[in-house]
Amino acid sequence: YAIFPGKLEGGIYNRTYAIEAGVSFIDCITQAIDDWNWVLNANNDGQGVDFYFHRISGENIIQRTQIYICSKNYPLQTFTGLTVSYKDDSPFLDIPYEDFDRSTITINEAQEPTYNYFQEMRKIIGHEIGHCIGLAHNENDNGTLMYPKWEVSTAYCPTLDDITGVRAIYQ
């Protein structure tokens, strides 16, 4: 695993996410969040490295949530998913070098997978959630969710390597 020098302030238990994305993405997003909740939420008691994000809606959700997920159509861009983390409304456009208080995941509708849609989007969104909680790319192992090329990665949900990285960050 590889981790950023910064992490999500306040930890990863009892936090929020919000979705403003096309209908075709909602089940994939929900499953990716559930994948992380399931593998890291052994006791659901907020102790250790329990991971628990629940969905919120309503007004001003960008300001009220730790992970905001949206979809937009960028036909001239090559990214499939992009995460930007923020500290006090200042964006980290690359690697966060300090703790951050929220992140935005943007899914590029123009670059959606054309095969095995649900599983591939689940993988892409799960990967971006990993960035939202402090994981960097794992350039060395395409069997992890944090491998940078989703087309080559064989993981569809967090692996032991990804989980070990999160535990290293939040213990």
C-alpha positions in Angstrom: 0.0 0.0 0.0 0.9 3.6 -0.4 -0.5 6.5 1.7 -0.7 10.2 1.4 1.1 12.5 3.9 -2.4 13.7 4.8 -5.6 11.9 5.9 -9.3 12.7 6.5 -9.6 14.8 9.7 -11.9 13.2 12.2 -11.3 9.7 11.0 -13.5 7.4 9.0 -16.2 6.3 11.4 -19.7 7.8 11.4 -18.9 10.1 8.4 -21.1 11.1 5.5 -21.3 10.9 1.7 -23.6 12.5 -0.8 -24.5 11.6 -4.4 -25.4 14.0 -7.2 -24.8 11.7 -10.1 -26.7 10.1 -13.0 -29.0 7.2 -12.1 -26.7 4.7 -13.8 -24.1 5.5 -11.1 -26.1 5.3 -7.9 -26.0 1.5 -7.4 -22.3 1.4 -8.3 -21.6 4.2 -5.8 -23.7 2.6 -3.1 -22.0 -0.8 -3.6 -18.5 0.8 -3.5 -19.3 2.5 -0.2 -20.8 -0.8 1.1 -17.6 -2.6 0.1 -15.5 -0.3 2.2 -18.0 -0.4 5.1 -18.1 -4.2 5.1 -14.4 -4.9 5.0 -13.4 -2.3 7.6 -16.4 -2.2 9.9 -15.9 -5.4 11.9 -17.6 -4.3 15.1 -19.4 -1.1 14.1 -18.5 0.5 17.4 -16.2 3.3 16.2 -13.2 1.6 17.8 -9.9 0.9 16.0 -10.3 1.4 12.3 -14.0 1.0 11.9 -15.1 2.6 8.6 -18.7 3.8 8.4 -20.0 6.3 5.9 -23.8 7.0 5.6 -25.6 8.9 2.9 -27.1 12.3 3.4 -29.1 14.5 1.1 -30.7 18.0 1.2 -29.3 21.5 0.8 -25.7 22.5 1.0 -24.5 18.8 0.9 -21.1 19.7 -0.5 -20.3 21.6 2.7 -22.0 19.1 5.0 -20.4 15.9 3.8 -16.9 14.3 3.8 -17.3 12.6 0.4 -19.3 14.3 -2.3 -19.7 12.2 -5.5 -21.0 13.7 -8.7 -21.0 12.8 -12.4 -20.3 15.2 -15.3 -19.7 14.9 -19.0 -16.1 15.8 -20.0 -15.7 14.4 -23.5 -12.3 16.0 -24.0 -10.8 14.6 -20.8 -9.4 11.1 -20.4 -10.0 10.6 -16.7 -12.7 8.2 -15.5 -12.7 9.2 -11.9 -11.0 12.2 -10.3 -10.7 13.0 -6.6 -9.9 16.4 -5.2 -9.5 16.8 -1.4 -10.0 20.1 0.5 -8.8 21.7 3.6 -10.9 24.7 4.6 -12.2 25.1 1.0 -8.6 25.1 -0.5 -8.3 22.2 -3.0 -5.4 19.8 -3.2 -5.3 19.2 -6.9 -2.6 16.5 -6.6 -1.4 14.8 -3.4 -2.7 16.1 -0.1 0.3 17.1 1.9 -1.7 17.7 5.1 -4.9 16.5 6.7 -8.0 17.4 4.7 -11.7 17.8 5.8 -13.6 16.6 2.7 -13.2 15.3 -0.8 -15.1 15.4 -4.1 -15.2 12.5 -6.5 -16.1 13.4 -10.1 -17.0 10.6 -12.4 -16.5 11.4 -16.1 -19.6 10.2 -18.0 -17.7 10.4 -21.3 -15.3 7.7 -20.1 -17.6 5.1 -18.7 -16.6 1.4 -19.1 -18.3 -0.3 -22.0 -18.1 -3.8 -20.6 -19.0 -5.3 -17.2 -20.3 -1.8 -16.4 -21.5 -2.3 -12.8 -18.3 -4.1 -11.6 -15.9 -1.7 -13.4 -17.7 1.4 -12.1 -17.7 -0.2 -8.6 -13.9 -0.6 -8.9 -13.4 2.9 -10.2 -15.5 4.5 -7.4 -14.0 2.3 -4.7 -10.5 3.3 -5.9 -11.5 7.0 -5.7 -13.0 6.5 -2.2 -9.6 5.1 -1.2 -8.1 8.4 -2.2 -10.7 10.2 -0.1 -9.5 8.4 3.0 -5.8 8.8 2.4 -4.6 6.0 0.1 -2.3 6.8 -2.8 -1.7 4.7 -5.9 -0.2 1.3 -5.4 1.9 1.2 -8.6 3.4 -2.3 -7.8 0.3 -4.6 -7.5 -2.5 -4.7 -10.1 -4.3 -7.0 -7.6 -5.2 -4.0 -5.4 -8.0 -1.6 -5.6 -5.5 1.3 -5.5 -3.7 0.2 -8.7 -3.8 3.3 -10.9 -5.2 1.7 -14.1 -8.7 0.3 -13.6 -8.6 -1.5 -16.9 -5.7 -3.7 -15.6 -6.6 -3.9 -11.9 -8.1 -7.2 -10.9 -9.6 -6.0 -7.6 -13.3 -5.0 -7.5 -13.4 -4.1 -3.8 -10.7 -3.3 -1.1 -8.1 -6.0 -0.8 -6.0 -6.9 2.2 -3.3 -4.5 1.0 -5.8 -1.7 0.8 -7.2 -2.5 4.2 -3.7 -2.7 5.7 -3.0 0.8 4.3 -6.1 2.2 5.9 -5.3 0.6 9.2 -1.8 2.1 9.1 -3.3 5.6 8.6 -6.0 5.5 11.2 -4.7 3.3 14.1 
